[in-house]
Amino acid sequence: MTVRRVIGACLTTLILILGASAQALGTYVDGISDQSIPLWDGNFQGSYFAGLFRDVWVDGQLHITLARYVVQWNAMSGDYPRYRSEFEAWLTDVASLGLRPEVSLTSYDGVYPASSGEYRLQLEQLLGRARALGHPIVYVEAWNEPNNQGSEPAVTAARFTNQASAACAQEYDCTVVAGNFEDSANVAAYEREYIDNLDPVPKIWGVHPYNSVEQQSEAPFLNFREHLPDGGAGDRIWFTEVTARRCSDFAGRLVENGEQGQARRARWLVDTLMRNAQPEHVFYYEFLLKERRRPSCQAEGGDGALYLPGDDLAEPDRPRLAASYIWDGELEPLGYLGGAFMANPAQRALTGAMVGL
């Protein structure tokens, strides 16, 4: 057996062992919610991190299988060429990794659908474009965080969900993930009104347990779950977006937790919240910022990225302490000594090995 085959066999065995351990606990992240993928290391094609992500997080058995994108709801209208091209690039890139795509609609510019009919038309254009590109959308979240970022009344958010359910059932063969609420203090009242206006009522419910992780308390998540139909009995719960932040924002006051603080929150997410809640899927936001940007307390969306770009183009991106806990809650973060991403898997050869950093 050649040295290359020995390395490959050892790598495969290690991945299987790690994956089996994660599955046995039921506490591993299996989705990525990351807008930055097309611009990892400046360009997905030839990106060091894309190679690392593929070989460690995707090809590593039982880890990342789903990818989520929060898209401008009318990106296909012709008024948003940049949003459209970014969305299409993301679809192509996640397909090259073998991931199943999920989309969540929102408004980034304060323009909202004038009616549920207008919403339905734009959603179908998004779904149709993805299908035409050969990368059909598997799951649809009708609206992202309607009780926070998405800023829509509960009745309106429910009507969008009804339209998404109809579009998926009638033509696009997708599945709707309902809710996608942040676990904020207002979630119970919002949730009740939203549920009262659903037809049909989906069985998959998404939640963004940011407050639970930040406070390291299960109470915000439990408040969300207790107000699902029948208290959540029989429902499938997904953490459709979550992160462990280095920097906290309490009432406008930034608190620097440091990488150790981020790692503690990541460990609590995996070892406590996920272990007890047993969500069906968990999407982490995010892995690496685009264009080699470095996360900071002032960065839009917070400071939860699992990896930092190298100090220069010659140095590889490196994992933060939190990466090890998102992997499986126990092991050291896994590095990578391989080459850049190659789009054609048939041309791929083993060029490196995983090492503990």
C-alpha positions as CSV (number, residue, x, y, z in Angstrom):
1,M,0.0,0.0,0.0
2,T,1.4,3.4,-0.9
3,V,2.0,6.2,1.6
4,R,-0.8,8.2,0.0
5,R,-3.2,5.3,0.5
6,V,-2.2,4.8,4.1
7,I,-2.8,8.4,4.9
8,G,-6.1,8.3,3.1
9,A,-7.2,5.2,5.0
10,C,-6.2,6.8,8.3
11,L,-8.0,10.0,7.5
12,T,-11.2,8.1,6.6
13,T,-11.0,6.1,9.8
14,L,-10.5,9.2,11.9
15,I,-13.4,11.0,10.3
16,L,-15.7,8.0,10.8
17,I,-14.8,7.7,14.4
18,L,-15.4,11.4,15.0
19,G,-18.6,11.4,13.1
20,A,-19.9,8.3,14.9
21,S,-19.1,9.9,18.3
22,A,-21.0,13.1,17.3
23,Q,-24.0,11.2,16.1
24,A,-24.2,9.1,19.2
25,L,-24.5,12.2,21.3
26,G,-27.0,13.8,19.0
27,T,-25.1,17.1,19.5
28,Y,-23.5,18.3,16.3
29,V,-24.0,21.1,14.0
30,D,-25.0,19.9,10.5
31,G,-25.9,23.1,8.7
32,I,-24.1,26.3,7.7
33,S,-25.9,29.6,7.6
34,D,-23.3,31.8,5.8
35,Q,-23.7,34.6,3.2
36,S,-20.0,34.8,2.8
37,I,-19.3,31.5,1.0
38,P,-18.7,32.9,-2.6
39,L,-16.1,35.3,-1.2
40,W,-14.2,33.0,1.2
41,D,-10.6,34.1,1.0
42,G,-11.7,36.6,-1.6
43,N,-12.9,34.0,-4.1
44,F,-14.5,30.6,-3.5
45,Q,-12.7,29.0,-6.4
46,G,-9.1,28.5,-5.3
47,S,-10.0,29.3,-1.6
48,Y,-7.9,27.6,1.1
49,F,-10.9,27.7,3.4
50,A,-13.2,26.1,0.9
51,G,-10.8,23.1,0.7
52,L,-10.7,22.9,4.5
53,F,-14.5,23.2,4.8
54,R,-15.1,20.5,2.2
55,D,-12.6,18.0,3.6
56,V,-13.1,18.5,7.3
57,W,-16.7,19.7,7.7
58,V,-18.5,18.3,4.7
59,D,-16.7,15.1,3.8
60,G,-16.2,14.5,7.5
61,Q,-19.0,12.0,8.0
62,L,-22.3,13.2,9.7
63,H,-21.3,16.9,9.8
64,I,-22.4,19.7,7.4
65,T,-25.1,18.6,4.9
66,L,-27.3,21.7,4.7
67,A,-26.6,25.3,3.6
68,R,-28.9,28.2,4.4
69,Y,-29.1,31.6,2.7
70,V,-31.1,34.7,3.7
71,V,-32.1,36.3,0.4
72,Q,-33.7,39.6,-0.5
73,W,-37.3,38.6,-1.1
74,N,-37.5,40.2,-4.6
75,A,-34.0,39.6,-5.7
76,M,-35.3,38.3,-9.1
77,S,-37.3,41.4,-9.8
78,G,-34.6,43.1,-11.9
79,D,-34.1,45.9,-9.4
80,Y,-31.4,44.0,-7.4
81,P,-28.7,42.7,-9.8
82,R,-26.1,42.4,-7.1
83,Y,-28.4,40.4,-4.8
84,R,-29.3,38.2,-7.6
85,S,-25.7,37.4,-8.7
86,E,-24.7,36.8,-5.1
87,F,-27.5,34.4,-4.6
88,E,-26.8,32.5,-7.8
89,A,-23.1,32.3,-7.0
90,W,-24.0,30.9,-3.5
91,L,-26.2,28.3,-5.1
92,T,-23.5,27.1,-7.4
93,D,-20.8,27.0,-4.7
94,V,-22.9,25.1,-2.2
95,A,-23.9,22.6,-4.9
96,S,-20.2,22.0,-5.7
97,L,-19.8,21.0,-2.0
98,G,-22.7,18.6,-2.2
99,L,-24.9,20.5,0.3
100,R,-28.7,20.8,0.2
101,P,-29.8,24.4,-0.1
102,E,-32.3,26.2,2.1
103,V,-33.5,29.8,1.6
104,S,-35.0,32.3,4.0
105,L,-36.6,35.4,2.5
106,T,-36.2,38.9,4.1
107,S,-35.9,42.6,3.3
108,Y,-32.5,44.2,3.6
109,D,-33.6,47.7,2.3
110,G,-36.9,48.4,4.0
111,V,-39.0,47.4,0.9
112,Y,-41.6,44.8,1.8
113,P,-44.2,42.9,-0.2
114,A,-47.3,44.9,-0.8
115,S,-49.4,41.7,-0.6
116,S,-49.1,38.0,0.0
117,G,-49.7,37.6,-3.8
118,E,-46.7,39.7,-4.6
119,Y,-44.7,37.7,-2.1
120,R,-45.8,34.5,-3.8
121,L,-44.8,35.7,-7.2
122,Q,-41.3,36.7,-6.1
123,L,-40.8,33.5,-4.1
124,E,-41.7,31.4,-7.2
125,Q,-39.2,33.3,-9.3
126,L,-36.5,32.5,-6.7
127,L,-37.5,28.8,-6.7
128,G,-37.8,28.7,-10.4
129,R,-34.4,30.2,-11.0
130,A,-32.7,27.8,-8.6
131,R,-34.4,24.9,-10.4
132,A,-33.3,26.3,-13.8
133,L,-29.7,26.4,-12.5
134,G,-29.9,22.7,-11.6
135,H,-29.8,23.4,-7.8
136,P,-33.4,23.2,-6.6
137,I,-34.2,24.6,-3.2
138,V,-35.0,21.8,-0.7
139,Y,-36.3,23.8,2.3
140,V,-38.0,27.2,2.4
141,E,-38.3,29.6,5.4
142,A,-41.0,32.0,4.4
143,W,-39.5,34.9,6.3
144,N,-36.4,35.3,8.3
145,E,-36.8,36.3,12.0
146,P,-40.1,38.1,11.5
147,N,-40.2,39.2,15.2
148,N,-36.8,40.8,14.9
149,Q,-34.6,41.3,11.8
150,G,-37.4,40.6,9.3
151,S,-39.7,43.1,11.1
152,E,-43.1,41.8,9.9
153,P,-46.4,41.6,11.9
154,A,-47.3,38.1,12.9
155,V,-50.4,37.9,10.7
156,T,-48.3,39.0,7.6
157,A,-45.6,36.5,8.4
158,A,-48.2,33.7,8.7
159,R,-49.7,34.6,5.3
160,F,-46.3,34.5,3.7
161,T,-45.8,31.0,5.3
162,N,-49.2,29.9,3.8
163,Q,-48.1,31.1,0.4
164,A,-44.8,29.3,0.7
165,S,-46.6,26.1,1.7
166,A,-48.8,26.3,-1.4
167,A,-45.9,27.0,-3.8
168,C,-43.9,24.1,-2.4
169,A,-46.8,21.7,-2.5
170,Q,-48.2,22.6,-5.9
171,E,-45.0,22.9,-8.0
172,Y,-41.6,23.2,-6.4
173,D,-41.4,20.1,-4.3
174,C,-39.9,21.8,-1.3
175,T,-40.7,21.7,2.4
176,V,-41.6,24.8,4.6
177,V,-39.9,25.5,7.9
178,A,-42.3,27.7,9.9
179,G,-41.5,30.4,12.4
180,N,-37.8,31.1,12.4
181,F,-38.3,33.4,15.3
182,E,-35.6,34.8,17.5
183,D,-36.1,33.5,21.1
184,S,-36.7,37.0,22.4
185,A,-38.9,38.2,25.2
186,N,-41.9,38.9,22.9
187,V,-41.9,35.5,21.2
188,A,-44.8,33.9,23.0
189,A,-47.4,36.6,22.1
190,Y,-46.1,36.8,18.6
191,E,-46.1,33.1,18.2
192,R,-49.7,32.7,19.2
193,E,-50.9,35.2,16.7
194,Y,-48.8,33.7,14.0
195,I,-50.1,30.2,14.6
196,D,-53.7,31.4,14.6
197,N,-53.3,32.6,11.0
198,L,-51.5,29.5,9.6
199,D,-53.2,27.2,7.0
200,P,-51.8,24.6,6.9
201,V,-49.7,24.4,10.1
202,P,-46.3,23.0,9.2
203,K,-44.6,20.4,11.3
204,I,-41.1,21.8,11.1
205,W,-40.4,24.9,13.3
206,G,-37.3,27.0,13.1
207,V,-35.9,29.1,16.0
208,H,-32.8,31.3,16.4
209,P,-31.8,30.7,20.0
210,Y,-29.4,33.6,20.2
211,N,-30.7,34.8,23.6
212,S,-30.4,31.3,25.1
213,V,-26.8,31.0,24.0
214,E,-25.8,34.5,25.1
215,Q,-27.4,34.1,28.5
216,Q,-26.4,30.4,28.7
217,S,-30.0,29.8,29.8
218,E,-32.6,27.4,28.3
219,A,-35.5,29.6,29.4
220,P,-35.8,31.7,26.2
221,F,-35.8,28.5,24.0
222,L,-38.3,26.8,26.3
223,N,-40.6,29.8,26.1
224,F,-40.6,29.4,22.3
225,R,-41.2,25.6,22.4
226,E,-44.0,25.7,25.0
227,H,-46.1,28.0,22.8
228,L,-45.9,25.8,19.7
229,P,-49.1,23.9,18.9
230,D,-49.6,21.2,21.6
231,G,-46.6,22.5,23.4
232,G,-44.3,21.3,20.6
233,A,-45.4,17.6,20.9
234,G,-44.8,15.9,17.5
235,D,-43.1,19.0,16.0
236,R,-39.7,18.9,14.5
237,I,-37.6,21.7,15.8
238,W,-34.6,23.2,13.9
239,F,-32.1,25.7,15.1
240,T,-32.2,27.5,11.7
241,E,-29.6,30.1,12.8
242,V,-27.4,30.4,15.9
243,T,-23.9,31.5,16.9
244,A,-21.6,31.8,19.9
245,R,-20.3,35.4,20.0
246,R,-17.1,36.8,21.3
247,C,-18.7,40.2,21.7
248,S,-22.1,40.7,23.5
249,D,-24.4,43.6,23.2
250,F,-26.5,44.2,26.3
251,A,-28.8,47.3,25.9
252,G,-26.3,48.9,23.6
253,R,-23.3,48.2,25.8
254,L,-20.7,46.0,24.2
255,V,-19.1,43.4,26.4
256,E,-15.9,41.8,25.3
257,N,-16.0,38.1,26.3
258,G,-12.8,37.1,24.5
259,E,-12.2,33.8,22.6
260,Q,-12.5,31.9,25.8
261,G,-16.0,33.4,26.4
262,Q,-17.0,32.6,22.8
263,A,-15.8,29.0,23.4
264,R,-17.8,28.7,26.6
265,R,-20.9,29.7,24.8
266,A,-20.2,27.3,21.9
267,R,-19.7,24.5,24.4
268,W,-23.0,25.4,26.2
269,L,-24.8,25.4,22.9
270,V,-23.6,21.9,22.0
271,D,-23.4,20.2,25.4
272,T,-26.5,21.7,27.1
273,L,-29.0,23.3,24.8
274,M,-28.6,21.0,21.8
275,R,-28.3,17.9,24.1
276,N,-31.5,18.7,25.9
277,A,-33.6,20.2,23.1
278,Q,-32.5,17.5,20.5
279,P,-33.1,19.7,17.4
280,E,-33.4,17.9,14.1
281,H,-30.9,20.2,12.4
282,V,-28.7,23.1,13.6
283,F,-27.3,25.8,11.3
284,Y,-24.3,27.7,12.5
285,Y,-23.7,31.4,11.6
286,E,-21.0,31.7,10.4
287,F,-17.7,30.0,9.6
288,L,-15.5,32.6,7.9
289,L,-16.1,36.2,6.9
290,K,-15.8,37.2,3.3
291,E,-12.9,38.9,1.6
292,R,-10.5,38.0,4.4
293,R,-12.2,40.4,6.8
294,R,-11.4,39.9,10.5
295,P,-14.4,39.8,12.9
296,S,-14.7,42.5,15.4
297,C,-17.2,43.8,18.0
298,Q,-18.3,46.4,15.5
299,A,-18.8,43.9,12.7
300,E,-22.4,43.7,11.3
301,G,-24.0,40.5,12.5
302,G,-21.7,40.1,15.5
303,D,-18.5,38.3,16.1
304,G,-19.3,34.6,16.0
305,A,-17.2,33.4,13.0
306,L,-15.4,30.1,13.8
307,Y,-12.3,30.8,11.8
308,L,-9.9,33.8,11.3
309,P,-8.2,34.6,8.1
310,G,-4.4,34.2,8.0
311,D,-2.3,37.2,8.5
312,D,-1.4,37.2,4.9
313,L,-2.3,35.3,1.7
314,A,0.5,32.8,2.3
315,E,-0.9,31.8,5.7
316,P,-3.9,29.5,6.1
317,D,-7.1,30.5,7.9
318,R,-7.1,29.2,11.5
319,P,-9.8,28.0,13.8
320,R,-10.8,29.9,16.9
321,L,-11.3,28.0,20.2
322,A,-15.1,27.8,19.6
323,A,-14.5,25.6,16.4
324,S,-13.6,22.6,18.5
325,Y,-16.9,22.7,20.4
326,I,-19.0,23.2,17.3
327,W,-17.2,20.1,15.9
328,D,-18.4,17.8,18.6
329,G,-18.1,19.5,22.0
330,E,-14.9,17.8,23.0
331,L,-12.0,17.6,20.5
332,E,-9.4,20.1,19.6
333,P,-10.3,22.2,16.5
334,L,-9.3,20.5,13.3
335,G,-6.9,22.1,10.9
336,Y,-6.0,21.2,7.4
337,L,-2.8,20.8,5.5
338,G,-4.4,20.5,2.1
339,G,-4.6,22.6,-1.1
340,A,-7.1,25.0,-2.3
341,F,-10.6,24.0,-3.4
342,M,-11.0,22.3,-6.7
343,A,-14.4,22.5,-8.3
344,N,-14.2,19.1,-10.0
345,P,-14.3,16.3,-7.4
346,A,-13.0,13.8,-10.0
347,Q,-9.7,15.7,-10.1
348,R,-9.4,15.8,-6.4
349,A,-6.6,13.9,-4.7
350,L,-5.5,13.7,-1.1
351,T,-3.1,16.6,-0.7
352,G,-2.9,16.8,3.1
353,A,-4.1,15.6,6.4
354,M,-6.0,16.9,9.4
355,V,-4.0,18.0,12.4
356,G,-4.9,19.2,15.9
357,L,-4.0,22.8,16.3
